[in-house]
């Protein structure tokens, strides 16, 4: 299997990996043009020449995967000095390390009309989608984008458990009438964003009940509810756009708000005094 076939396989599975590409080489180096794939466990496919420089590139790739950011590596085949890799060949190389297979996960608790619309709109936004419900008939594959992971359990607490929430996940609760069950399971689990599709009155009731049950304020403060931008949304598709706008704002670290500032109010003109 070529490294590009392996990259395609890992990309489809949304498993993190890095690609190391020699972009510049001068003097005596192990290779002058080569690629290498580095998996998150440190195993590789392909080679950029072996030796200390390859070992250091692997370490840099693993650091890039942890940081979720691509980077450039510069190495000199020398024992000391700037960018030295601990060898005596005398050459130098630059390697670009690109990070792949780290699509954010969007976990949708409930497979009703709104979450179906959210799934359809989120698919082209490069999210890995997972939808869970207690009703198998709500999880028809034809209702969701291809490759959506569909999960069913007897309870919504069970749905949350098999989703195996990770700290970088985006999680949305939108069930018919069992939001509180899912929320109780999720409120203490670290995630990038936790949203509840509910009215202000329901949110206030839930917050009061959870405080009475001793849920720490630090956990309660992580809940985003009601969710979405105020665009007058009423239909499932309008609500989906409103909610995804908020999720994208958090995902992209953006400030939000209008790109175009509203016009400044016109100053009132001073009255003109006339002398009779």
Residue frames relative to the residue before (quaternion, step in Angstrom):
aa qw qx qy qz dx dy dz
X 1.0000 0.0000 0.0000 0.0000 0.00 0.00 0.00
X 0.3948 -0.7138 0.5254 0.2419 3.60 -0.85 0.94
X 0.6308 -0.5376 0.3789 0.4116 3.55 -1.21 0.36
X 0.6459 0.5208 -0.3341 0.4473 3.60 1.10 -0.57
X 0.6053 0.5153 -0.3486 0.4965 3.58 1.14 -0.55
X 0.6450 0.5026 -0.3136 0.4828 3.57 1.04 -0.79
X 0.6286 0.5307 -0.3334 0.4605 3.58 1.02 -0.77
X 0.6489 0.5117 -0.3163 0.4659 3.59 0.98 -0.83
X 0.6435 0.5216 -0.3209 0.4592 3.59 1.01 -0.80
X 0.6855 0.4751 -0.2842 0.4728 3.58 0.89 -0.91
X 0.6220 0.5440 -0.3352 0.4526 3.58 1.04 -0.77
X 0.6523 0.5127 -0.3133 0.4620 3.58 0.95 -0.86
X 0.7159 0.4259 -0.2419 0.4975 3.58 1.06 -0.75
X 0.3608 -0.7496 0.4676 0.2988 3.59 1.33 -0.08
X 0.3750 0.6976 -0.5071 0.3399 3.55 0.94 0.96
X 0.4817 -0.7081 0.4290 0.2873 3.61 -0.67 1.04
X 0.1452 0.7534 -0.6357 0.0855 3.54 -1.15 0.73
X 0.2654 -0.7408 0.5916 0.1753 3.54 -1.31 0.31
X 0.2334 -0.7343 0.6188 0.1530 3.53 -1.23 0.59
X 0.1552 -0.7817 0.6008 0.0632 3.57 -0.83 1.06
X 0.0349 -0.8102 0.5832 -0.0480 3.57 -0.65 1.17
X 0.3662 -0.7031 0.5611 0.2383 3.59 -0.79 0.99
X 0.1000 -0.8246 0.5564 0.0229 3.58 -0.62 1.12
X 0.7874 0.0580 -0.0575 0.6110 3.59 1.24 -0.23
X 0.0426 0.7940 -0.6030 0.0645 3.55 -0.98 0.87
X 0.0102 -0.7998 0.5987 -0.0408 3.57 -0.88 1.00
X 0.8282 0.1935 -0.1510 0.5039 3.54 -0.99 0.82
X 0.7557 -0.3683 0.2921 0.4559 3.54 -1.24 -0.54
X 0.1506 0.7690 -0.6004 0.1595 3.56 -0.48 1.28
X 0.6589 -0.5246 0.3443 0.4149 3.63 -1.15 0.46
X 0.7800 -0.0187 0.0321 0.6246 3.60 1.02 -0.84
X 0.3292 -0.7441 0.5468 0.1975 3.56 -1.20 0.55
X 0.7833 0.0551 -0.0267 0.6186 3.59 1.22 -0.42
X 0.3454 0.7276 -0.5229 0.2790 3.59 -0.45 1.17
X 0.2317 -0.7404 0.6131 0.1489 3.54 -1.34 0.35
X 0.0531 -0.7772 0.6265 0.0275 3.54 -1.25 0.53
X 0.2497 -0.7448 0.6007 0.1484 3.56 -1.05 0.80
X 0.1172 -0.7855 0.6064 0.0393 3.55 -0.95 0.95
X 0.2759 -0.7595 0.5699 0.1492 3.58 -0.72 1.10
X 0.6641 -0.5418 0.3394 0.3877 3.58 -1.24 0.41
X 0.6595 0.4773 -0.3248 0.4814 3.62 1.22 -0.27
X 0.6168 -0.5886 0.3289 0.4061 3.60 1.29 0.16
X 0.5287 0.6015 -0.4309 0.4159 3.60 1.23 -0.09
X 0.2572 -0.7944 0.5420 0.0951 3.56 -1.17 0.63
X 0.1517 -0.7059 0.6736 0.1580 3.49 -1.44 0.19
X 0.7634 0.2298 -0.2189 0.5625 3.56 -0.75 1.07
X 0.1954 -0.7734 0.5911 0.1199 3.56 -1.31 -0.04
X 0.2675 -0.7312 0.5962 0.1960 3.53 -1.22 0.51
X 0.7945 -0.3392 0.1348 0.4853 3.57 1.19 0.51
X 0.4774 -0.6916 0.4375 0.3200 3.59 1.23 -0.13
X 0.6510 0.5538 -0.3692 0.3649 3.52 -1.30 -0.35
X 0.7788 -0.3555 0.2525 0.4508 3.53 -1.36 -0.21
X 0.6314 0.5412 -0.3589 0.4238 3.59 0.95 -0.75
X 0.6498 0.5006 -0.3268 0.4694 3.60 0.98 -0.77
X 0.6288 0.5349 -0.3350 0.4541 3.59 0.99 -0.81
X 0.6789 0.4827 -0.2921 0.4699 3.58 0.95 -0.86
X 0.6244 0.5215 -0.3436 0.4692 3.60 1.06 -0.67
X 0.6185 0.5292 -0.3448 0.4674 3.60 1.01 -0.74
X 0.6559 0.5030 -0.3119 0.4686 3.60 0.91 -0.87
X 0.6545 0.5015 -0.3098 0.4734 3.58 0.98 -0.82
X 0.6375 0.5285 -0.3247 0.4570 3.58 1.03 -0.77
X 0.6526 0.4992 -0.3178 0.4732 3.60 0.96 -0.80
X 0.6309 0.5100 -0.3285 0.4837 3.58 1.07 -0.70
X 0.6365 0.5236 -0.3226 0.4655 3.59 1.03 -0.77
X 0.6394 0.5180 -0.3247 0.4662 3.58 1.03 -0.76
X 0.6530 0.5033 -0.3194 0.4672 3.58 0.97 -0.79
X 0.7095 0.4376 -0.2477 0.4938 3.57 1.03 -0.80
X 0.3000 -0.7773 0.4909 0.2547 3.59 1.31 -0.33
X 0.6277 0.4935 -0.3407 0.4964 3.56 1.02 0.86
X 0.4518 -0.6821 0.5083 0.2689 3.56 -0.95 0.93
X 0.0488 -0.8063 0.5895 0.0020 3.58 -1.21 0.48
X 0.3993 -0.6771 0.5602 0.2612 3.54 -1.35 0.23
X 0.1743 -0.7665 0.6112 0.0922 3.56 -1.07 0.85
X 0.0956 -0.7712 0.6279 0.0427 3.58 -0.96 0.92
X 0.0419 0.8166 -0.5731 0.0540 3.58 -0.80 0.99
X 0.1773 -0.7584 0.6186 0.1035 3.56 -1.07 0.83
X 0.4087 -0.7092 0.5188 0.2466 3.58 -0.92 0.91
X 0.4248 0.6683 -0.4751 0.3837 3.52 0.51 1.32
X 0.5516 -0.6347 0.4442 0.3092 3.54 -1.31 0.38
X 0.8076 0.0948 -0.0216 0.5817 3.57 1.11 -0.57
X 0.6347 0.5350 -0.4042 0.3842 3.52 -1.30 0.24
X 0.7463 -0.4080 0.2878 0.4401 3.53 -1.34 0.05
X 0.8589 0.0800 -0.1074 0.4943 3.58 -1.00 0.99
X 0.3325 0.7529 -0.5092 0.2517 3.63 1.16 0.37
X 0.2429 -0.7909 0.5489 0.1191 3.58 -0.98 0.88
X 0.5796 -0.6338 0.3600 0.3643 3.59 1.25 0.05
X 0.6187 0.4875 -0.3784 0.4862 3.59 1.06 0.69
X 0.4660 -0.7204 0.4647 0.2191 3.57 -1.28 0.30
X 0.3503 0.7762 -0.4763 0.2189 3.62 1.20 0.26
X 0.4118 -0.7532 0.4326 0.2757 3.58 1.10 -0.63
X 0.6256 0.5490 -0.3495 0.4302 3.61 1.20 -0.21
X 0.2672 -0.7345 0.5928 0.1943 3.56 -1.31 -0.27
X 0.0157 -0.7961 0.6048 0.0132 3.55 -1.16 0.59
X 0.2305 -0.7256 0.6306 0.1509 3.52 -1.31 0.52
X 0.0931 -0.8005 0.5920 -0.0006 3.55 -0.88 1.00
X 0.2436 -0.7535 0.5930 0.1458 3.56 -0.84 1.01
X 0.1497 -0.7869 0.5972 0.0417 3.55 -0.78 1.10
X 0.0677 -0.8106 0.5817 -0.0024 3.57 -0.48 1.22
X 0.3296 -0.7558 0.5452 0.1511 3.55 -1.02 0.92
X 0.0091 -0.8080 0.5868 -0.0513 3.56 -0.91 0.98
X 0.7814 0.3964 -0.2428 0.4164 3.54 -1.40 0.05
X 0.5874 0.5703 -0.3834 0.4275 3.57 1.06 0.68
X 0.1126 0.8009 -0.5719 0.1371 3.53 0.80 1.02
X 0.4648 -0.6727 0.4848 0.3105 3.62 -0.89 0.80
X 0.3834 -0.7113 0.5408 0.2338 3.56 -1.13 0.66
X 0.1384 -0.7465 0.6464 0.0761 3.53 -1.07 0.87
X 0.1200 -0.8075 0.5774 0.0164 3.56 -0.47 1.26
X 0.1204 -0.8023 0.5843 0.0188 3.55 -0.63 1.18
X 0.1703 -0.7875 0.5891 0.0617 3.56 -0.50 1.24
X 0.7335 0.2541 -0.2381 0.5837 3.53 -0.20 1.34
X 0.1807 -0.8126 0.5505 0.0628 3.56 -0.88 0.97
X 0.2929 0.7811 -0.4975 0.2378 3.55 1.05 0.77
X 0.8072 -0.3279 0.2004 0.4481 3.55 -1.37 -0.08
X 0.6865 0.4881 -0.3034 0.4455 3.60 0.84 -0.94
X 0.6940 0.4634 -0.2947 0.4656 3.59 0.82 -0.90
X 0.5845 0.5419 -0.3840 0.4660 3.60 1.10 -0.48
X 0.6667 0.4865 -0.3040 0.4758 3.58 0.92 -0.87
X 0.6322 0.5252 -0.3349 0.4608 3.59 0.98 -0.80
X 0.6429 0.5255 -0.3255 0.4523 3.59 0.94 -0.85
X 0.6587 0.5138 -0.3171 0.4490 3.60 0.91 -0.86
X 0.7165 0.4361 -0.2564 0.4803 3.59 0.93 -0.85
X 0.6551 0.5290 -0.3152 0.4378 3.62 1.11 -0.62
X 0.5447 0.6563 -0.3961 0.3401 3.61 1.11 -0.62
X 0.7381 0.3877 -0.2654 0.4843 3.67 0.75 -0.84
X 0.5951 0.5607 -0.3657 0.4447 3.59 1.28 -0.05
X 0.5239 -0.6927 0.3667 0.3334 3.56 1.33 0.37
X 0.3863 0.6675 -0.5291 0.3539 3.57 0.95 0.90
X 0.3500 -0.6422 0.6246 0.2738 3.52 -1.27 0.49
X 0.2177 -0.8338 0.5022 0.0722 3.57 -0.55 1.19
X 0.0167 0.7612 -0.6478 0.0241 3.52 -1.10 0.83
X 0.0466 -0.8025 0.5943 -0.0232 3.59 -0.75 1.08
X 0.0282 -0.8149 0.5789 -0.0064 3.56 -0.90 0.92
X 0.0564 0.7831 -0.6159 0.0651 3.55 -1.11 0.75
X 0.4973 -0.6435 0.4878 0.3172 3.56 -1.30 0.24
X 0.6810 0.4439 -0.2753 0.5132 3.58 1.28 -0.26
X 0.3992 -0.7440 0.4847 0.2282 3.57 -0.49 1.19
X 0.6459 0.5462 -0.3266 0.4218 3.60 1.03 -0.79
X 0.6304 0.5297 -0.3404 0.4539 3.60 1.20 -0.36
X 0.6926 0.4968 -0.2521 0.4582 3.57 1.26 -0.36
X 0.2068 0.7989 -0.5371 0.1746 3.56 1.05 0.67
X 0.5157 -0.6781 0.4288 0.3005 3.56 -0.79 1.02
X 0.6320 0.5567 -0.3377 0.4202 3.60 1.10 -0.62
X 0.6357 0.5448 -0.3224 0.4418 3.59 1.26 -0.25
X 0.7539 0.3435 -0.1679 0.5344 3.56 1.27 -0.29
X 0.6302 -0.5394 0.3851 0.4046 3.59 -1.18 0.44
X 0.6158 -0.5343 0.4128 0.4060 3.59 -1.16 0.48
X 0.8033 0.2774 -0.2451 0.4665 3.56 -1.20 0.71
X 0.4340 0.6643 -0.4912 0.3593 3.61 1.21 0.16
X 0.3456 -0.7231 0.5602 0.2093 3.56 -0.91 0.93
X 0.1249 -0.8114 0.5707 0.0186 3.58 -0.60 1.18
X 0.0588 -0.8216 0.5659 -0.0347 3.56 -0.70 1.17
X 0.0636 -0.7937 0.6048 0.0151 3.56 -1.01 0.81
X 0.0477 0.7770 -0.6250 0.0576 3.55 -1.02 0.87
X 0.6491 -0.5422 0.3677 0.3867 3.58 -1.25 0.29
X 0.7824 0.1490 -0.0750 0.6001 3.58 1.16 -0.59
X 0.5727 -0.5827 0.4342 0.3795 3.57 -1.22 0.36
X 0.5494 0.5636 -0.4028 0.4672 3.58 1.19 -0.37
X 0.6541 0.5029 -0.3008 0.4783 3.55 1.05 -0.79
X 0.5987 0.5537 -0.3519 0.4595 3.58 1.09 -0.71
X 0.6639 0.5022 -0.3006 0.4654 3.57 0.89 -0.97
X 0.6440 0.5421 -0.3291 0.4279 3.58 0.94 -0.85
X 0.7322 0.4195 -0.2591 0.4699 3.59 0.82 -0.92
X 0.5420 0.5902 -0.4086 0.4368 3.59 1.23 -0.20
X 0.1713 -0.8251 0.5191 0.1429 3.60 1.18 -0.57
X 0.0885 -0.8540 0.5123 0.0193 3.55 0.60 1.22
X 0.1945 -0.7730 0.5985 0.0802 3.55 -1.03 0.95
X 0.6626 -0.5506 0.3283 0.3873 3.62 -1.13 0.53
X 0.7297 0.4055 -0.2531 0.4889 3.63 1.11 -0.50
X 0.4592 0.6879 -0.4429 0.3461 3.61 1.24 0.32
X 0.2850 -0.6841 0.6390 0.2059 3.53 -1.36 0.47
X 0.0677 -0.8310 0.5513 -0.0313 3.58 -0.62 1.15
X 0.0538 -0.7959 0.6030 -0.0053 3.56 -0.86 1.03
X 0.2046 -0.7632 0.6050 0.0981 3.56 -0.88 1.03
X 0.2145 0.7468 -0.6071 0.1666 3.58 -0.78 1.06
X 0.1518 0.7892 -0.5735 0.1591 3.57 0.21 1.29
X 0.6608 -0.5029 0.3615 0.4240 3.56 -1.23 0.13
X 0.8166 -0.1441 0.1302 0.5436 3.59 0.71 -1.02
X 0.6517 0.5094 -0.3208 0.4613 3.58 1.21 0.37
X 0.1548 0.8254 -0.5216 0.1507 3.54 1.12 0.79
X 0.6611 0.5378 -0.3233 0.4113 3.57 0.89 -0.94
X 0.6208 0.5454 -0.3475 0.4431 3.60 1.00 -0.74
X 0.6811 0.4634 -0.2845 0.4903 3.56 0.91 -0.90
X 0.6482 0.5349 -0.3182 0.4388 3.59 0.97 -0.86
X 0.6361 0.5284 -0.3351 0.4515 3.59 0.95 -0.81
X 0.6699 0.4947 -0.2962 0.4678 3.57 1.07 -0.71
X 0.7553 0.4342 -0.1987 0.4489 3.56 1.07 -0.76
X 0.5667 0.6730 -0.3851 0.2787 3.58 1.04 -0.74
X 0.7442 0.3871 -0.2269 0.4948 3.60 1.08 -0.59
X 0.5823 0.5870 -0.3731 0.4209 3.60 1.29 0.00
X 0.4333 -0.7064 0.4904 0.2697 3.61 -0.71 1.02
X 0.1679 0.7531 -0.6254 0.1163 3.58 -1.01 0.86
X 0.6463 -0.5451 0.3670 0.3878 3.57 -1.25 0.36
X 0.7852 -0.0558 0.0853 0.6108 3.57 1.09 -0.73
X 0.0415 -0.7801 0.6242 0.0008 3.57 -0.92 0.96
X 0.0049 0.8265 -0.5604 0.0538 3.55 -0.52 1.19
X 0.1735 -0.7607 0.6189 0.0901 3.52 -1.23 0.64
X 0.2734 -0.7469 0.5855 0.1570 3.56 -0.77 1.06
X 0.3543 0.7216 -0.5058 0.3130 3.55 -0.20 1.29
X 0.5785 -0.5688 0.4534 0.3691 3.54 -1.30 0.33
X 0.6537 -0.5042 0.3788 0.4184 3.57 -1.24 0.34
X 0.6439 0.5324 -0.3321 0.4378 3.57 0.97 -0.80
X 0.6590 0.4900 -0.3165 0.4747 3.60 0.94 -0.85
X 0.6343 0.5296 -0.3363 0.4518 3.58 0.95 -0.82
X 0.6574 0.5092 -0.3126 0.4592 3.59 0.89 -0.90
X 0.6446 0.5159 -0.3178 0.4663 3.59 1.00 -0.82
X 0.6663 0.5002 -0.3029 0.4626 3.58 0.87 -0.93
X 0.6590 0.5129 -0.3175 0.4492 3.58 0.89 -0.90
X 0.6511 0.5069 -0.3171 0.4675 3.60 0.95 -0.83
X 0.6664 0.5048 -0.3042 0.4566 3.57 0.93 -0.90
X 0.6778 0.4885 -0.3034 0.4582 3.59 0.92 -0.85
X 0.6119 0.5229 -0.3521 0.4777 3.59 1.07 -0.66
X 0.6500 0.5152 -0.3155 0.4610 3.58 0.95 -0.86
X 0.6955 0.4563 -0.2664 0.4871 3.59 1.15 -0.63
X 0.5973 -0.6309 0.3386 0.3614 3.57 1.27 0.21
X 0.3542 0.7215 -0.5249 0.2802 3.62 1.15 0.38
X 0.4754 -0.6973 0.4488 0.2938 3.65 -0.72 0.99
X 0.5855 -0.5937 0.4287 0.3478 3.55 -1.13 0.70
X 0.5991 0.5727 -0.3642 0.4247 3.58 1.06 -0.68
X 0.6610 0.4762 -0.3023 0.4949 3.60 1.06 -0.70
X 0.6550 0.5212 -0.3166 0.4462 3.58 0.92 -0.89
X 0.6507 0.5461 -0.3247 0.4158 3.59 1.01 -0.76
X 0.6094 0.5687 -0.3534 0.4247 3.60 1.20 -0.35
X 0.5980 0.5870 -0.3652 0.4057 3.60 1.17 -0.42
X 0.1956 -0.7522 0.6200 0.1069 3.55 -0.96 0.97
X 0.3632 0.7100 -0.5304 0.2875 3.57 -0.43 1.20
X 0.4759 -0.2566 -0.8280 0.1486 1.55 -1.74 1.80
X 0.3851 -0.7484 0.5046 0.1922 3.56 -1.16 0.57
X 0.6900 0.5023 -0.3599 0.3769 3.51 -1.35 0.30
X 0.5263 -0.6078 0.4977 0.3255 3.51 -1.37 0.25
X 0.4855 -0.6661 0.4896 0.2843 3.54 -1.12 0.73
X 0.1882 0.7828 -0.5655 0.1786 3.57 -0.01 1.33
X 0.5667 -0.6082 0.3748 0.4104 3.57 1.26 0.34
X 0.2658 0.8067 -0.4920 0.1908 3.59 1.17 0.53
X 0.0434 -0.7998 0.5987 0.0021 3.54 -1.03 0.89
X 0.7128 0.4191 -0.2635 0.4969 3.60 0.89 -0.86
X 0.6620 -0.5023 0.3572 0.4265 3.63 -1.18 0.37
X 0.6789 0.4859 -0.3070 0.4568 3.60 0.93 -0.79
X 0.6304 0.5058 -0.3402 0.4807 3.61 1.03 -0.64
X 0.6442 0.5121 -0.3158 0.4722 3.57 0.98 -0.85
X 0.6240 0.5479 -0.3400 0.4413 3.59 0.99 -0.83
X 0.6560 0.5003 -0.3143 0.4697 3.60 0.93 -0.86
X 0.6458 0.5313 -0.3129 0.4502 3.58 0.98 -0.88
X 0.6922 0.4762 -0.2726 0.4687 3.58 0.90 -0.97
X 0.6713 0.4963 -0.3079 0.4563 3.59 0.89 -0.88
X 0.5773 0.5668 -0.3850 0.4441 3.60 1.09 -0.53
X 0.6647 0.4834 -0.3049 0.4811 3.59 0.97 -0.81
X 0.6441 0.5203 -0.3272 0.4554 3.59 0.93 -0.87
X 0.6685 0.4929 -0.3034 0.4671 3.60 0.92 -0.87
X 0.6018 0.5535 -0.3624 0.4474 3.59 1.03 -0.69
X 0.6823 0.4655 -0.2828 0.4876 3.59 0.93 -0.92
X 0.6548 0.5302 -0.3155 0.4366 3.59 0.89 -0.94
X 0.7640 0.3798 -0.1900 0.4857 3.58 0.92 -0.93
X 0.4197 -0.7286 0.4537 0.2952 3.58 1.27 -0.03
X 0.3699 0.7506 -0.4666 0.2864 3.56 1.10 0.72
X 0.5793 -0.6171 0.4188 0.3289 3.54 -1.22 0.50
X 0.3772 -0.7208 0.4985 0.2994 3.57 1.11 -0.62
X 0.6007 0.5689 -0.4189 0.3742 3.54 -1.30 -0.02
X 0.6729 -0.4972 0.3698 0.4041 3.54 -1.34 0.08
X 0.4652 -0.6661 0.5071 0.2877 3.57 -1.09 0.73
X 0.7280 0.3426 -0.2033 0.5580 3.56 1.12 -0.68
X 0.3835 -0.7280 0.5198 0.2298 3.57 -0.70 1.06
X 0.5228 -0.6196 0.4647 0.3561 3.60 -1.02 0.66
X 0.5936 -0.5952 0.3934 0.3724 3.60 -1.06 0.64
X 0.5203 -0.6262 0.4803 0.3263 3.53 -1.10 0.71
X 0.5030 -0.6402 0.4727 0.3371 3.61 -0.99 0.74
X 0.4863 -0.6722 0.4774 0.2893 3.55 -0.98 0.82
X 0.4525 -0.6833 0.5017 0.2768 3.53 -0.92 0.92
X 0.4911 -0.6495 0.4926 0.3071 3.53 -1.07 0.74
X 0.4277 -0.6990 0.5083 0.2647 3.52 -0.96 0.86
X 0.4987 -0.6480 0.4864 0.3081 3.56 -1.04 0.82
X 0.5149 -0.6490 0.4524 0.3302 3.57 -0.96 0.75
X 0.3892 -0.7125 0.5377 0.2275 3.56 -1.08 0.74
X 0.2458 -0.7795 0.5621 0.1263 3.54 -0.69 1.12
X 0.1317 -0.7816 0.6060 0.0676 3.55 -0.93 0.84
X 0.2932 -0.7402 0.5805 0.1705 3.57 -1.11 0.71
X 0.4000 -0.7273 0.5075 0.2314 3.55 -0.71 1.08
